[in-house]
Amino acid sequence: MDYELIIKPEAELDIADTMRWYDEKQEGLGLRFIGDLDQKIAKVQANPLHYQIRYKSMRMAFLDLFQDALHFIVEGKVVYVHAVLGIARDSQLWDKL
């Protein structure tokens, strides 16, 4: 059985900003990002404990096609996505999670 997955408002903003950024680089690239993200979300929802804890209690799942990662915490049978950040972004952003 899949875990419940909740995307926090901050992560929703990250997703929207990232999609816009990719679309500015190339038309349609934002939709490809969303497709890659959706596939990774499905994998995380099916088996979140497969992903290592990277810092504090935060786990990361790297997208397959884009250089972005889901930052999430598992509490019981619920996965909370706190951020979706590019891996090259300033690590100080991660300290706030």
N, C-alpha and C positions, 0 to 999 in steps of 0.2 A: 504494500500500500504506500502511495506517495505521501510525503510530508505536506502539510499546509505551508504555503509560501506567501509571505507578506513583504511587499516592497515598500520601504519607508519613503515618506515624501522627499527626503533629501536625495535618495537614490533615483526617484522619478525625475527630479530636476537634473541630476547627472545624465540620465539617459536622454532627456530632451536636448540638453546642451551638446552632448556628444553627437547625437544624430544631426543637429544643425551644423556642427563643425565639419562632419564628414560630407554633408551635402554641399557646403561651401567649397570643399576641395574638388568634388566631382558630383554632378547631378546623379541621384539614385544610389549613391554610396551609403547614405544614411539608412535607406531601407535594407541594404545588404547587412549593415551593422545590426539593425533590429532583428533580422532573420537569424544571424549568428548568435545574438543575445538570447533570443527565444529558445534556440536549440540548447544552449548552455543552461538556461533556467530549467528546462525540462530534465536535463541530466542531474542538476543539483537537487531538484525536487524529488527525484526518484532515489537518490543515494547521496545525501549531503555529507555523511560521515566519511565518504571516500576521499574528501579533500582535507588536506592538512591544516592544522591551526598554524597560522603564520605569525601573528602577534596578538598579545592579550588572549582573548577567546575568539578572535576573528579568523575565519577561514577565507581562502581565496580560490576562485575558480576562473582560470584564464580562458578567454574566448578562443575559438579555434582559428578564426580568420583575421581577427583584429587584435591590436595590442592593448586590450582593455581587460579588466578583471572585475568579477563580482566579489564584493566583500560582504560576508554574511556570518551570522551567528546562529547556531542551532540550540533551541531550548525545547526540550521534550520532543514533540512531533511537529514543531513549528520552525521554519527557516525564516529569519528576518534578514532581508537584504538591506544593508545600511548604506552602501555606495556602489557605484559603477565608475571606476576610474581607469584612465590610461596608465599603463605601467610606468611610463616615463614621467608622470606627474610628480610634483613636489611631494616627497614623503612626509612633510609636515602636515599635509592634509590627512594622512592616515592616522596621525597622532590624535586627531580630533574625533575619530570614530569610537 
